[in-house]
Amino acid sequence: MYSEKDIQEIKNRINIVDLASQYTSLKSSGRRLRGLCPFHTEKTPSFYIDPEKQLYHCFGCGAGGDIFDFVMDMEKMSFNEAVEYLADRAGVTLTRISGKPKFSEREEVLKSLERATELYRIYLLKSPEGKKAIEYLLGRNITLSSIKEFEIGLSPSDEKIITKKLISEGFKEKHLIESGIAIKTSHGLIDRFRGRIIFPIRDIKNNVVGFGGRQFLSGDPKYLNTPETNFFKKSSLLYNLNRAKKYIAESNKVIIVEGYTDVIALHQAGIPFVVATLGTALTDIHLNILSRFTENIYLAFDSDAAGQKAAERGIELIPKSTKLNIKVIIVPEGKDPAEFVSHYGREKAREIIEKLILEAETLEDFVLTKRLSEFDITNPKEKRAAAEKVAEILKLIDDPIIREEYIKKYANYLSVEESLLRSKIKQSAWYNINRRSVSNSEHSFNRGKDSIEEAERHFFKLLFSDYEKRVKKATEILKPEYFEDDILKLIFSAIIQDSKKFSNVQLLIDKLRLELGEEAVRNISEIFISESSFEDDERIFDEIIVYLKERFVRKRIAELKMKIFEAESRGDIKTAQSCLVEIQKLAESLRKNS
């Protein structure tokens, strides 16, 4: 691993402008430089460089970052290779802190994960225990071809076979622990995934970063994933994206399922544009990554109770879905996608899935329809409750044009006046605030369809334009949970923990690369390179702080109101009263800001 001092010295000596000028012609554009993007073909320049921050970003393809990201993207290098390449160019003699001469600490861990993948595959194909696992997989209609393509393996039941083999090959204990392959116990190191079928999980750049292990004989838990590591972040990983990304781009759509075998079954059925979450809900990072390939996202759930419950979590995605076309597919007959393909056969299953895609409901319609099915709208009191429920959900839609269309549609469904739904959406919830609401006031920043994203991004742009002056004010008022973008949430959390450490944008970029990888750097570079058109930065900064806090509070109140409706419907008065007390406290916090 190279020292931070050496890496900083490379940054001091290499100018991003000089580096990029080797690949594209740059011209002045305000305080920035602009040119044709070297990463994709374009006729109108969308590639920008900020010489002061030493960052680049293409508003066409989304590439972005610092000098190391530029070399990694341009020359198809790893981070370590990019450091060596630029060190040679800058005349910097690199000093390794520790590790073998050839590999950095990061690469040692990645190498151990890659080698473990090979060992798991060998054990599946060449051991007696592996024969039983293959029989199980074939019984689940996973073909030998798919076993090979998806690199499926087996971790031996003996708790030390894989660990011993890796250590004998020169891998260090700390790397095996850091990778999640092994666990340290009082009896020494043991394999984490003992007796499990192994599904390697690769990141978008095709590095193995972790594993999913499935119990196929007996024992709990049924599924076991690699724990969160510097490489394995569930919030930014999607199973099979490394293979599916080209098919997603070609078909202009992606199906998101919940399991590894669902991905494989659909792939075998001729539906290769499919990925799976890793036991977690979709995040902003997932959506940001997928939006690079398509805006058409299909959530596939089975129709049993668990699938329906998972589908209802889609309400959390509504505020994030403004720029995406998110729809819901319900796989019929209570089957998950893998069972469905097995039941109907690949060709018939593909035909049905393709039809389900054409008939899929929008996320908003699915959530609203599901909620409204709980009410008898011929009963006046239940119709009133249904209207309240609809209003609470429509409040989550930030785009006023889209929200207006849903108001018209569901006012007609409920046979009520559109103005009634509009009034309920604007109405303060369970309390009255006698103040000039920031949410309804005229802001100097645009509050159009992208206002959630825009407000958060403008906050960081303004924060770093006068960091020392503004960071104290921001950290005293805001909390990480006030941000809806997961990357920005991580950034603000790091700032709260040590504001001085991240006073420089470059230090922040380094933090993101370490925690979430190059993809996060790509997604965030746009914030720091785009121009600010505000005339009164200080006033706008103050407004955005208040807006972010109030937005979080109002969203929380809306969630609590839903909980109250649900609690009252099942006669749970204690929960309803507890939620009401929290609402009153939140309302008081808003009054203090007035």
N, C-alpha and C positions, 0 to 999 in steps of 0.2 A: 504494500500500500504506500502510495506516495504522500509526502508530508504536505500539510496545508500551506506551509511556507513556500514550497516549490510551485504548487498550483497557483497561489496568489502571484508569485513572481512571473509566471507565464502570462497571467491576465494583465499584469503591469506592462509587459513587453509586447504583447500581441494586440493590435487594434482591430476590432471587428470590421471596421470600414476597409482597412487594407486587405484583410482576409477575404471579405466578400467581393471586393473589387476584382479579384482574380477570376471570378466566375460570372459577374454581371456588371453592367455599366450603371453607375449611380449618379443621381442628380439631386441638388438641394430641393427640399420641400419643407419650408419653414425651418424649424430646428432639427428636422430629421432629413434623411436621405432616402430616395426612392429609386427603384429599378425593377426590371422584369425578374420574376422569381426564378432562381436557379434550380429549384426543386420540381417545378412542373411547367408545362408549356402554357404561356399566356400572351395575349397581345396588348393588354392594358396593364401597366405596372401596378402591382399590389404588394410588392416586397419593400418593407421599410426598415431602416436602421436608426436607432437612437445613439449617436456617438457618446453622449454624456453617460448614459446608463450602460453602454456597451451591450445592447440587446438588439435582436432582430425579430421580425414577425412578418409572415405573409398572410394578408387578409383573404387570400384566395384559397390556398391549400391548408392553412393553419399551422405551418411549420414555424418554430420560434425557439428562442433561448439565447445562450451566450456563445462564445467562441467554441467551446467544447461541443455544444449541441450542433453547431453549424458543421463542424468537421465530421461528427458522427453521422449526420444526415447526408452530407455531401459525399463522403468517402466510404460510407457504410462500415464504420468502425465502432468498436465498443468504447466505453468511456476511457478505459485504461489505454487503449491504443491511441485515442485522440489526445490524451495527455502526453504520451510519448512523441507523437507526431508534432505537436505544437512546441514541446520542449526542445526538440531538435531544431525546429525553425527559429525559436527564440534564443537559442544558445544557452538554455538552462540545463545544468547537470542535475538529474533527478536523484533523490536520496530515498531509498526504500526504508520504511519504518520497521517492517517485519515481513515474514512470509518468504516463500521461495523466490528466487530471482526472476522467474518467468511470470508469475501470477500475482495480482493484487489480492487483498483479503476478499473483496467482493467476488472476484473471479474464482477464487478457491471454493467459495461456497457454491457458486453456480456450477462449477465443475463437479463438486460432490453430488449435487442434485442430478446432473446429467449421468454420472456414473451409476448412481443408485437406480436410475430408470433402466439402465442396461441390465443391472444385476436382477432387478425385479422381473424383467422380461425373460432372462435366462432361466430363472427359477420357475417361472410359469411353464415354460416350454420343455424343460429338461429334468423335472423332478417328479416323483410319484405324487406329491401333494399338488403339484401343478396340474396333473391329469384330472384330478377331481375338480379343480377350479375351472379348467377348460370345459369340462362336462357341464358345469353349472352355467357358464357363459353361453355355451351352445344351446342349453335348455332355455335360456332367456332370449334366444334367437339372435345372439351376437355372433356374426360369422367369423371364421378364421381370418378372413381378409380384413375385417374391422379390428380384430384383436391386434393385428400387425399395424394397421394404419393409425390406430389411436394409442399404440404403444402400451397396451394393457399388460400388467405384470402381476406378480404375486409376492407378497412379503411372507417369508417362512414363519411357521408357528414357533420355531426355536427363536428365542428372544434376542440372540446375539449374532446370528449368522451374517446379516448384512453389515452390521456395525464392525464386526471383527474383520470382514473382508476389506472394507473401506480403509480401516486403520492400517491393515497390512500393506495396503497400496500407497501409504504415505499421507493419507488425509488426517488432519488434526481433530481431536475431540471437539474443540471449540467450534470448528466449522460444521461438524455433524450436528451439534446442538443448535447452532445458529440457523442451520438450514431446516431444522425440524425433523430430520431423519431419525435422530436418536434422542433419548431421554436420559438424563443423569439421575441415578438412584444410589442408594447406600451400598448396593452391590455392583456399582460401576455402570457403564453405559449399556443401554439396551435399545433394541429397535422399537420405534414408536408404533409401526403398523403391523404388529405381529398377527399372522394368520389371516390377512386381508387381501382381497383383490385390489390392485393398485391402478388408479387412473392418474397418469401424470398430467399436471396442469401447467401449460406454457403461457407466457405473457405474449403480448402482441408482437414482440420482436423474436418470438420463438424460443426464448430461454425457458427451461424447466425451472419453475419457482416454487413448486410445492406439489402435494399429492392429495388425492381423495382416496380413502381406503374403505372398501365395503366388506362387511362380514358376510361370508357365504355359507358357513356351517352353523355356528351358534355363538351366542355371546352378544354383549352390548358394549358400546353403542353400535347400532347398525351401520352408521356412517361415521367416519372419523377423518377430519381434514387436518392438514398442516396448520399449526397455530399461527397467529399473526407474527410475521417477521419483517425484516427490512425489505424482503423480496415478495412476500406473500401477503398482499393486502386485499381482503375480500371486497372492499369498497371500490376497488379499481380493476378487478380481474373478472373476466368472463370465460368460462370453459369453452374451448374450441374456437375462440375468436381468431387465433393464429391461422387456423385452416379456413374458417368461414368467411374471413374478411373480403376475399376476392369475389366470392359468390354473393355476398351481401351487396357489394358495389354493383355487380353485374345485374342482379335481379331488382335492385333498389328497394330491398326490404329485408327485415331480420325477424325471426321468431325467437322469443326468449322462453325457455322452459326451466324446469326446476331441478332436473337430474341429469347425470352423465349418461345413463342408459337411454333417456329420452332423446338426447342429442344424437346418440349413435343410431338409434332406431329410425329416426327421421332421415338421417344421412343415408342410411341403407335404403330407405324408401324413395330416394331421389330428391330429398329436400335438404340441400347442404347449407342453406343460409340460416343456420340455427346455432344458438349459443345457450349457455346456462349460467345462472347466478350460482354462487357458492354458499348456499344456505343463508343468504342475506337478501334484504330488499334492494331494489334498484336504487342507485345513488346518482347524484349529479355527475360524478366522474364517469360512471357507466354510460349515462346518456350523452355526455360530451364526447366520449370515445366513439360511440355508435353513430353520432351525428356526422362524423367525418365520412361515413360510408353511405348513410341513408337517413331520411327523416321518417320513414315508414316502419314503425315498430309494433310488433304483434306480441302480446302477452298470452301465452298458451297455458291454460290450467285444465286439470281434469274436473269433471262435474260432480265429484263426491263432496262431502262436507268440508274436508280439508282444502280441496281445490277452490271451493267457493270462498272459504275464509281467506285464502291467499289472494284471491282475485279482489276481494273487498279492500285489501291493502292498497289497491290502485288509487284510492282517494288521496293518498299521500303524494302521488305523482302529479295530480292535477295542477298544482302551482308550477310544476317544472315542465309541463307539456306544451307550453304556448307555441314554441317553434317546431314542435315535433307532431307527427300524426300518429298518436298512440292508440291502438285498438286492442280489443280483447277477443281471443278465441277460446271457446269452451269446448273441450274435447268431450263428445257425448258418451253416454252409457256408463258413466262413473269410472272411466278408464283413464290412466295417465297415457301420454303419447306412446310410450314403449309398448304398453299392453294393447293399445289401439292398433298399432301397426301389426303386432303379433296376431291379433284376432282377425283382422280383415286381409292380411297379406299386404305386401309392399305396394303393389300397383293400385289396388282398390283404396288403400289407406291414403296414398298420395292424392288420388282423385278427390277424396272426401276432404282432406286437409286443404287442398287448393280451393275447393268450394267454400270451406269455412273462412278462408282468408278473404274471399270476395264478399262474403256476407258479414264479416266481423263488425261489431259495434264499436263506436268510438269509446275511449276510456270514460269520458264524461257521461255518455248515454248509458254505458254499462253500470256505472256506480249509481246513477240516478234511478234507473229502472229497478235495480236490486233494492235500493232503499224504499222506493215507492211500493214495491210488492208487499211491504209490511203493513200497508194501510188499506182500509176499506174507504175509498174516497166518495162512496155514496152516503157515508155517515158524515154530517157536517163537522163534528168535532175532530174526526180523524182526517178529514180534508184539510182542516186548519193545521193540524200537526204535520201533515204531508207537505203543505206549503212552506212551513217553517223549515222542514228538513231540506227541501229543494233550495230554499234561500241560503241555508248554511253552506251547501255544497257549491252553489253558484258564486258565493263570495270568494271562493278559492280560485276562480278563473280570473286572471289578472287582465287579460285582453278584453277591453270594453266591447269590441265588435263581436267577438265570439260569445261573450257573456250575454249580449243582447239577443243573439239568435237563440240561445238556450232559454232565455226568459220567454220569448215568443212561443217556442215549442212546448214548454212545460206549463205555461199558463193555459194554453189550449188543451193540454192533456188533463189538467185539473179542473178545467172549465172555470177559471177565475180571471179577473182582469190583469193584464200585464203590469199595470201600475201598482197592483197589490204586491206582486213579487218584487218589483223594483223597490218599493218602500221597505219591505222586509230585509232586503239586501243592504240598504243604506242604514237601516235602523240600528241604533246602539243595542247591544245585547245585555239584557237583564239589569241594566243600570242606565243612568242618564249622566252624561258628561257635559257640563256647561262650560265649554271651552272651544276655542278655534282649533278644530281637528287638523293635525298635520296631514292625515291621510286624505282629507278632502280639500286642503288648501292648494293654492297655486304655487308650484315649486319651480325653481329655475332649471332643474333638470327634468328631462322628458319623462312623463309618467304614462307612456303609451304601452304597447304590448310587451316590451322588453324591460319594463321599469324595475322589476325585481332584480334581474341580472344587472341592469344599468346602475342602479343605486349602489349595489354592493361593489361593483367594479370602480365606480367613481369614488367611492369611499377610499379604496386603497390607492387610487391614483393621486387623490388629494392628500392622503396621509403621507405618502412618500415624497410629495413635492415640498413639504415643510415638516419633516418627520419629528425633529426635536421639539418643535412647538406644539404639535398636534397629538402626539402619541399619548401623553399623560391624560388629556381630556377624553380621548377615545377609550382608553383602558379603564377609566373610572366609571364610565357609563355603560359601555357595551360588553356583551359576553359572547363567547364563540357560538352558542346556540342561536344567536340572533341572525346568523348568516345561513342562508339556505344552500349555497354552493359549498359542497364538501371540501373542495380545495381551499377556498377562502376561509372556511371554518378552521382548517388546520393551520393556515397562516396566522390567523388572529390568535389562536390558542398559543402558538409559539411566541408571538409578540408579548402576550400577557405574561408568559413564564419568564421571559428575559428580553425586555424591550430594547436594551442597548445592543444585544447581540445581533439583532436583525434591523439595525438602522440603515443598512446598506442593501440595495436591491440585489446585488450580487450574492450577498450572504443568504438572502431569502431563496434565491434560485438554487444555491447549493443545498439548502435544507430540503427543498422540494424534491430535488433529484435524489437525494439520499432516502427520503421517506416514501416517495410515491413513484419515482422513476422519471424518465425523460418525457413520458406522455403528459405528466402534470406540468412540467416546464413548458411544453408546447402550448397547453391550454391556457396558461397564465401569462405568457409573454405579451399577449395583446394588450393587457391592462396597462403595462408600464411603457408601452411604446406608442400608444394612441395619444393624439393631441387633446388637451382640455380646452374647451371653448368658453369656460366660465369667466365672467368679469370680476366677480366678488367671491374668490375661492373660500375665504374664511366663513362667510355667511352660508354658502352652499354646504360646506363641510359640517357646520352645526346643524343645518336642516336635515342632512342625510343621517346624522347620528340619531336625531329625534325620530326620524321616519323609521329607521331600522328597529329601534326599540319598540316603538308603538306598533309596528307591523307584527313583530313577534308576539306582543301581548294580545293583540286583537285575534291573531290566529289561534293562540292558546285558548282564548275565551270561546272562540267558535268550536274548538275541539271539546271543551268542557260542556258546552251546551248540548252537543251531540251525546255525550256521556250521560247527561241528565235525562234526555229524552229516552235513551236506552234503559237507564236505571229505573225510571218511572214506569216504563212499559212492562218491566218484570217485577215491579213492586219493591224495588231496592231503594227505600227511602234514605237509608244511611249514606249510600254512595252519592245519591242526588244532593243531599245536604252538604256533604264534604266538597263536592264540585262547586256548589253555590258559594261556599265560604271562600274557596280559592278565587272564584270570579270576582268577588267583592274586593279581595286583596289586590288583584290585578287592576281593577277599576280605580282603586285608590292610588296605585302607582302612576296611572295615567293622569290623574288629577294633579299630582305633585309636579308633573312636567308642564302643566298648563301655565 
